Amino acid sequence: MTNTQTLTNQITTILNALLLQGIQTAVLAPGSRSTPLALGLAQLARENKLKLYVDIDERSAAFFALGIAKTTARPVLLLCTSGTAAANFYPAICEANSSHIPLIVLTTDRPPELTKIGAPQALDQDHFYGQQVKQFWQLPLASDDPAECHYTNFIVQRSVIQATSLPCGPVHLNLPLRKPLMPRLPFSFATNNIPQKIDRLTSKSSLTSADFTALTTKIAGKRGLIIAGPSEIDMPANSLLRWAENAGWPILADPLSQLRGYDSNCIISAYDILLKTKHSILKMLKPEIIIRFGGTFVSASLASWLKELRVPTYYLDPNCELNDYTETTTKLLPLSEADFFENCPAPVAQPSWLSQWSKAQEIIKRSWDSTSPQKVVSEALLPHLLERALAPNTHLFISNSMPIRDIDSYYLPQTKFCYLYCNRGANGIDGVISSALGMSSQFQNNVLLIGDLAFFHDMNGLMMAYRYALQLRIIVINNNGGGIFSFLPQVGSTDFETVFGTPQNLSIKQTALLYHAEYTRIQNSADFVKKLQHSPHGLEIIEVITDRAANVEQHQNTVQQIKQKLSEEFY
Amino acid sequence: MTNTQTLTNQITTILNALLLQGIQTAVLAPGSRSTPLALGLAQLARENKLKLYVDIDERSAAFFALGIAKTTARPVLLLCTSGTAAANFYPAICEANSSHIPLIVLTTDRPPELTKIGAPQALDQDHFYGQQVKQFWQLPLASDDPAECHYTNFIVQRSVIQATSLPCGPVHLNLPLRKPLMPRLPFSFATNNIPQKIDRLTSKSSLTSADFTALTTKIAGKRGLIIAGPSEIDMPANSLLRWAENAGWPILADPLSQLRGYDSNCIISAYDILLKTKHSILKMLKPEIIIRFGGTFVSASLASWLKELRVPTYYLDPNCELNDYTETTTKLLPLSEADFFENCPAPVAQPSWLSQWSKAQEIIKRSWDSTSPQKVVSEALLPHLLERALAPNTHLFISNSMPIRDIDSYYLPQTKFCYLYCNRGANGIDGVISSALGMSSQFQNNVLLIGDLAFFHDMNGLMMAYRYALQLRIIVINNNGGGIFSFLPQVGSTDFETVFGTPQNLSIKQTALLYHAEYTRIQNSADFVKKLQHSPHGLEIIEVITDRAANVEQHQNTVQQIKQKLSEEFY
């Protein structure tokens, strides 16, 4: 049973999202499962908010919608019930896909408990149109969960943007609906909490200088923030830094943005730990506008903060993919970083805005210095030691799970630039040694930072180092198991070690012997730094032993210490 | 059995295509099915033409390749044998797809007779990586057919271009190989007929004015030709015409380019019929360079001519899709028509080049005028009558099969602009009435040109005209069956009428009655033109009866007459 009000809210969200993205025409092939959407569209048509056509033959309906979209170059919504109705849309969808016509194909579906179980009029509608749509989205079942409502709104808007971005084409949204299907009538489209529109600067690929000037005017006089996500190629660092310095905007630089280590007071690397403190000074650091680019940043605390803030956020995304899991993008700029920062004039700087951010970062860095003389190398200390010990231009590969998180929080180089890489597309701990050795085959001075589980998972990868005499210095943080799980709620459970901790009790040293690697175990900071300052050669494995339980405490203490320092020194 | 030399040639083509597109590194996971490629790569490595890494664990191999591609931002070739070997690549492919890393994944496969039949180490490798690659290509079995060799070369080059176009990502090529797998050694990579490289102007989205000037310098002083394919949106006609007039370049304007009817001496609409004559004057009309844009043009004779010519051909294609079935593109310009024609300075015109084309077109148009007084409306005459009778800015939808071909050949408006549409993505005769009615719901003055089979196929579509009181004037060319098949070799066969001609013997008039349409049957030209000049209202069906056999003859005679005229008048 779906609550009628919940259903009504969901349908209102979907239709409002379509209206926001400029849908002016809908073609409906009637049926039962699509009931609430059909009633919503009929009401919108009566209220002159869109034009609705009804066609009992789904094949004709789809070609009719295609005819409109084709000749007006505007997206058209195409709606049907579950089952073969959706299959009748297929010929027109194939045509739309081949000739780049924007169709928003919304099929309704039975709920999960009625699919693949012999229920009537229920097919498997997952990826129903195969390769013939630009994208398929499964929408969630109606729910009162605010995150889910927000997701539905974001995905529906995004689907229209994707259908109308070059090359245009059909997109498929599949919506499972559970009975009862009657919504509460009439819908309140206007009075409903209308969601934020995702604006798009242009659907074309290039802008005029007047467009750029207009953009600058819009952001002038505001406290702005730049968020630089992961980016491996073509980062126009000089244009970006010049722009940010002129505008006086801080750049929150993800460790994979290839921006940390540039000597500029705009580069803020300490934001992850700063946001983790949840200190009251964050109120003063709240921006009025954000410009974002690159992939998904590492910092979860930054994601949470953005979701809380909900300030106008421009996303530079030449591919119009809108892979923004914070769902905070309000304006999509289909431009590369170079297009934007080389062509858009920087606004005039607001006094004291950047300096507040710099001050907070300075305090964090100083507090680190004061904690660093400790002798035993801890996981949180390691990034700080790397900052000191790595030669400039080192190629540093970082494993997923804890290492990249620790690098994000604690690796804050001021003027020493290194190249940082991590497999952040799918964030797996598989294949890390192999990827790092791929890197090693191309460059001098290569380092890998990895935990023991990821190390053993891809041990086979070491064959390549031996066979091709590659140079790689592997720092294995050995806490004998999955350290990240100790931060999660299950840590106290009886079976924790069996199914989460999973200690392998294997010898890193034996592995080193097998693959003819030089092996060292390091305990204190001084030895670690000294070891890293030696010239690299061949395959080296440096083992650092840590303790999982102590590590959690250490991380928590560090945040508390920094919070304390901020309170003492910020004002 | 595959002939050893045929196999050797195929492998040489594939590896040369990869080298041409800048592949510098390959990672091989060894096996049997990949034998000839492995030997080819090993030889190239010995000759220092690329760097080869061999890794026995396919999962490691794929992550190793990813590491190289990720840190150098260059495409890497990844090769394996058939079966689970390919499945081991999957984790790294998923990572590459999520983080936009260019990998060329080449899996070898059993030939068709050994798949899905229980043969060892044979899986169904079709779309093996599902949604996790940018594109999947099945390469053909080795063959001496020159068209197939050319296709293999084109697809392999195209796959690298696609992997390295924004957003970058992995592509999958699956190559079935039949035993024996030993090629003739050594390969002759250098002395082999190295195929034409598909160049790409830039992998970035924008060019500087210096880039454009360099481009102009390259094409200056040459006899150039512009080929405008189908395009529904955003055609920058004014910039294009200004450019072409300054450069003195003819524009071969597809009927769906939305350019026919512009009053410019650069617009050449009569090329299809001109090329069909194969007249010796075509030697004088041979270009030295071609600039192409838009979708696949209608004219098959133009496609054949381009394949014969093989002159440098620039394709404006902002999406880098390279959907060019003539496979003649030599340079990909990742720019929109507006980007190019508004920013690239036109070269200086070559005297007499454009005038030769204009002269040929004039002769064709005059020869039409002299044949037009005939009274009975024929299929070839119909486009010419439309040219005279249609009001300016009419929205004309055209069915696939014969109508769009006849429009292409014979619809040559000089100064009267109409909007022309046809479902040319997949070229189906399904859904044509519905698509035209979709158009009619948006505009005044709508006409549909359609044959009887396509008319009956989408008869259900007429419901929408009645229900929403749409205006559409449908011209049904009724030759009681599939007229296009009469042009094909099977025309004389015993069962021709049963399986190709397929006369339906249904009454168009009865259909008109069912859907409350005004119905007229037209026989002579004067009546036809007069009928079309009446103001349109509601649904009208105009039936024109033609004869399939007579139609073939008429088409052939027309070409001969025009050829004759060209001989008499061109010199």
Interface residues (C-beta under 8 A of the other chain):
Chain A: T25 V27 K51 Y53 V54 D55 I56 D57 R59 S60 A61 A62 F63 F64 A65 L66 G67 I68 A69 K70 T71 T72 A73 P91 A92 C94 E95 A96 N97 S98 S99 H100 I101 H127 Q131 L166 P167 K204 S205 S206 P230 E232 I233 D234 G295 P318 N319 E321 S336 A338 D339 H395 F397 Y419 Y421 N423 R424 G425 A426 G428 D430 G431 V432 I433 S434 S435 A436 L437 G438 M439 S440 S441 Q442 F443 D458 N460 G461 M463 M464 R467 Y468
Chain B: T25 K51 Y53 V54 D55 I56 D57 R59 S60 A61 A62 F63 F64 A65 L66 G67 I68 A69 K70 T71 T72 A73 P91 A92 C94 E95 A96 N97 S98 S99 H100 I101 H127 Q131 L166 P167 K204 S205 S206 P230 E232 I233 D234 G295 P318 N319 E321 S336 A338 D339 H395 F397 Y419 Y421 N423 R424 G425 A426 G428 D430 G431 V432 I433 S434 S435 A436 L437 G438 M439 S440 S441 Q442 F443 D458 N460 G461 M463 M464 R467 Y468
